Amino acid sequence: MKKSPTVTLQAQAVRRIAGRYPFGHSGDIARADDGIQPGEVVNVRAEGSTRLIARGYFNPQGATPLRLLTWQDEDIDLKFYRARVKAALARREGRILNTDAMRVLHAEADGMPGVIADQFGSVLSVQLRNAGVERHRDLIVKALKDETRAASAFERSDTGERRREGLDLVTGTLWGDVPERVEFFEDDLRLHFAPMDAQKTGFFLDQRDNRRLMASLVRPGAGFLDVYSYTGGFSLHAAKAGAKATAIDKDNVALAALEQAARSNGLQVGVRWGDALEALAALEKDRRTFSAIVLDPPTLAKRRDDVPRAKRIFTDGAASALRMLESGGHLMISTCAHYIRVDDLLDAARVAAAEANTDAEVLDVTYQPADHPHLLSVPESLYLKSILLRKA
């Protein structure tokens, strides 16, 4: 085995990183050996000690220079990556039901920092986000192919994180014949997306449980509003349950995919293109009412400083939603931003209820599903939080 270079930690970072926290920031690093290439695997040690703390990728130019892979002295090779994929699949076995789509790798939460992989039937969607996984892309792709046995795979490594790592954006086929339209099922719905036109890895699998929850609450013939709908997973489930669903989004491609999915499932979903808050105001002006509403915006807080602005958007949207919600109706407010806490959602909803001159009961708080694991040692792996309200 080739001798790996060494990165030495500042004293204050040793306990945190030794405790399996997978990120080493610039201020955590005392020094690094000369000549380390972006993404190279390094040994991590404490100042004045020869004891190995961890091994991981190091990118001196990266926004997060150190990303830890293992806390043991082991080779980072094909065997390592295959074991990580195999373990991730085993953790999910029997836990993701009534669908042939699931997240196979959830980055650091599956011990694979920078790798996201979603499987839709026999097709795999992959993102490689940092210099370390880019350097080991052939090994990682082979491990995924060997362990998932997917017939084909495509890459959507076109995230802003790659640019911050000094990498080019990459999309395209990884292996096999990737169809122009990837199809899968969720409960009794047939769903699809175009691999290169869809957002992120193709479809938001993380809202699966919430889609089922909201569908269980709708009344046949009642109005259902899906705000920030994307391709309308919530709308389709609600329509299948008998609701009169309306979806709002500013992505024309996503709304076209929603309309196509509705037709192929024998359903009807009304669509409205445009800014969500403006569309809500227009519906309110038209005196529309709904028995259930979902407010699920894209990431509004990529930094802690973004939280106050995000809470204001949640408040404005929730106030409008509560004014249109029938008495006894249900409102789900959801965030996919790590920095937005459940308490932030509750605060925004509380102010919104006051502005709407109503009250609401908190029925449930939900989190991401089992194929998007949340590890105690990785607080950032908890990102999806939702609150379910019932209007008084």
Secondary structure, DSSP 4 states (H G I P E B T S, - for coil): -PPPPEEEE-HHHHHHHHTT--EE-GGGEEEE-TTPPTTEEEEEEETT--SEEEEEEE-TTSSS-EEEEESSS---SHHHHHHHHHHHHHHHTTTS-SBSEEEEEEGGGGT-TTEEEEEETTEEEEEE-SHHHHHTHHHHHHHHHHHH--SEEEEEE--HHHHHTT---EEEEEES---SSEEEEETTEEEEE-TTTSSTTSS-GGGHHHHHHHHHH--TT-EEEEET-TTTHHHHHHHHTT-EEEEEES-HHHHHHHHHHHHHTT--EEEEES-HHHHHHHHHHTT--EEEEEE--S---SSGGGHHHHHHHHHHHHHHHHHHEEEEEEEEEEE--TTS-HHHHHHHHHHHHHHTT--EEEEEEEE--TTS---TT-GGG---EEEEEEE-
